[in-house]
């Protein structure tokens, strides 16, 4: 909604302009974006994990693989160095529910917290971008084998359509 309460983190007991919502000033773009994030989460089993993610190749539930923008698995050294400002998280369901349909798609979160754009090498396969925090969401966009993420941006991509074009 975009209501900051002017930084007051203890506003629950205030019945004044600090907590009143001014619906005419609502950030409609933000509301739409959050609604699309919720839609994406409901539509993808990989984004609804109720158990810990397992490492790649582990038997059982959701598997997670953290990589550098170049597609290399993150090492302990990568996690501990402060300069790494971009990474990817590949979520894979090795055994989706029988009725999962398009919800069983692999998901990929691409994160670029750097001050400059970063090129990402995507895993093999056909990937569709659903969410781009720099633009919003609303239509699936087919991606190539490499993509450039703007600075300070997050993308949600998956292997199956999510939004209607």
C-alpha angles and dihedrals in degrees: 000000000000096000108147100180083224090278095304106144093182101052099124094106099044118104098190141083090299091074104020114108116228099208093189089062095049115139096239094184090056091047091051092047093051090047089054091049089053091048090052092050092050091048098051124064090200090064093051100062115162093181135050115284113250127220120264112288094019115139119247130019136015116345122209129197120187114202143174118250086264090061097252119138112258113253127208087258090055091053092049100047116090097213097071102105099160133053143148132229117205113197117196131181107207092185111030121187111273092243095045097109110170089353089078093071122129112249130212125195113199114195126189114179092164124112091240134051117273130207115229126200107218123214116259114282142060111305129189123199113224104165128035112175090205093056108018123233140273109123135044115248121199113232134211128228090274128032134182116229117205118240115282093012140136126200128193112204133169142176097253134051118271108170129043114248 
